[in-house]
Amino acid sequence: MSEKNFKVYENKDFPIGVFSQKAYLPTLHHHIEYELFCLDEGKAEIVVDNESKVIFSGETFFLEPETEHCVRKTSDGKGFHYEAFVFDVCVLGGEKDPCRRFFESIRINRFLTLPRSFFEKMKQCADFCKNETLGNEIFTKAVLLEMISYIIQTGQYKAVCQVHTLSKYNVAAVDSAILYIREHYRENITALDVMGNTDYSRSHFSRLFRKTVGLSIVEYINKYRIEKSCVDLIYTDKNITQIALENGFNNIQYFSRVFLQFMNCTPKQYQRNAQDVVVPSSIPGGIL
C-alpha cells in the first residue's frame, strides 16, 4: 500500500473518525460530520468560511457540519501536529435520545479552551484504533463524550432556538427518511424506497422532503453518497471505481457527473488535492 498524506483510523460502522498526524488537507473542503480539532504542537493557519486565523499549540476549534475549512502551515513553513475527532451526531444516540436533543439545541463555540490531558487521550485513541486494540471504540466514544461534557460544563456554547414551521409528525417523518438513507446509502436505494417507509402519499412526501431539506430525495441521496466518497478519496488508497461502488454508485460515469455537480471538480482532481502534501517515509508506523 502506498503511503498517503492523511491517516484516519476509521471503521465505517463506527461514527467517530480518529486522527493524530502532521498533515491536514490544505484546500477548502467540508464534510457532513462534526469535527473537534486540537493542535498539540507548533502553529497553523486555519481558514473557516473564508476567514483566516493563526492558532497555536494548545488551541482547539470545533466545526459544524458543512463548514468550508482547511488547515495549513503558516508563512514561516514550520510544521504542526494535531489530534481530531470527526463524528456523526448519532454517537449521542437516536433522534429521541435526550443527550442528542440537547446537543442539537446548542451551538458549541468555534474556538475552545480544553485541558491538555484531552490531547493525550486523543493520541491514545489513535494508537488503539490503529492497532485495533480490543474495545478501542468504547474508549474513543468515552473520550469524545467526556470532552463534550467538559465543553458544556464550562459553558463554551450558546443555546439556539429551533423553530419548526412543520408539525412534529412531519419533521419526524423526514428525519426517519434521512436516517433510512444514511443507513442504506451503499445499497441500490431509490426515492420510492425512501417514500415507501412513510405513511404519506409519494407526491405529498416528495414535496414535504424538499420543503424541509431543500433538496429532492434523489439529490439528498446523491449528496450524502458524494460526501462519503470524499472521505474515502482523501483518507484511503482505494481507487475511484471501488469508492464509487462502495458508496452506492453502480455507474462510474454517473458518479463522476454527480461528483462534479456537487464538488465543482472531478473525483481525480479532488483526490490529487489530498495528495499534495508528501508524508515522510521515515515516520515509524505511519502515524503522523
HELIX and SHEET records of a PDB file:
HELIX    1   1 VAL A   89  LEU A   92  5                                   4    
HELIX    2   2 PRO A   98  GLU A  104  1                                   7    
HELIX    3   3 ARG A  116  LYS A  130  1                                  15    
HELIX    4   4 ASN A  136  GLN A  153  1                                  18    
HELIX    5   5 LYS A  168  HIS A  184  1                                  17    
HELIX    6   6 ALA A  191  MET A  195  1                                   5    
HELIX    7   7 ARG A  202  VAL A  213  1                                  12    
HELIX    8   8 ILE A  217  TYR A  235  1                                  19    
HELIX    9   9 ILE A  240  GLU A  246  1                                   7    
HELIX   10  10 ILE A  252  MET A  263  1                                  12    
HELIX   11  11 PRO A  267  ALA A  274  1                                   8    
HELIX   12  12 PRO A  284  GLY A  286  5                                   3    
SHEET    1   A 4 ILE A  16  GLN A  21  0                                        
SHEET    2   A 4 PHE A  80  PHE A  87 -1                                        
SHEET    3   A 4 TYR A  34  VAL A  48 -1                                        
SHEET    4   A 4 GLU A  51  PHE A  56 -1                                        
SHEET    1   B 5 ILE A  16  GLN A  21  0                                        
SHEET    2   B 5 PHE A  80  PHE A  87 -1                                        
SHEET    3   B 5 TYR A  34  VAL A  48 -1                                        
SHEET    4   B 5 THR A  60  LEU A  63 -1                                        
SHEET    5   B 5 PHE A 111  LEU A 112 -1                                        
SHEET    1   C 4 ILE A  16  GLN A  21  0                                        
SHEET    2   C 4 PHE A  80  PHE A  87 -1                                        
SHEET    3   C 4 TYR A  34  VAL A  48 -1                                        
SHEET    4   C 4 HIS A  69  ARG A  72 -1                                        
SHEET    1   D 2 ILE A 106  ILE A 108  0                                        
SHEET    2   D 2 TYR A 157  ALA A 159 -1                                        
END                                                                             
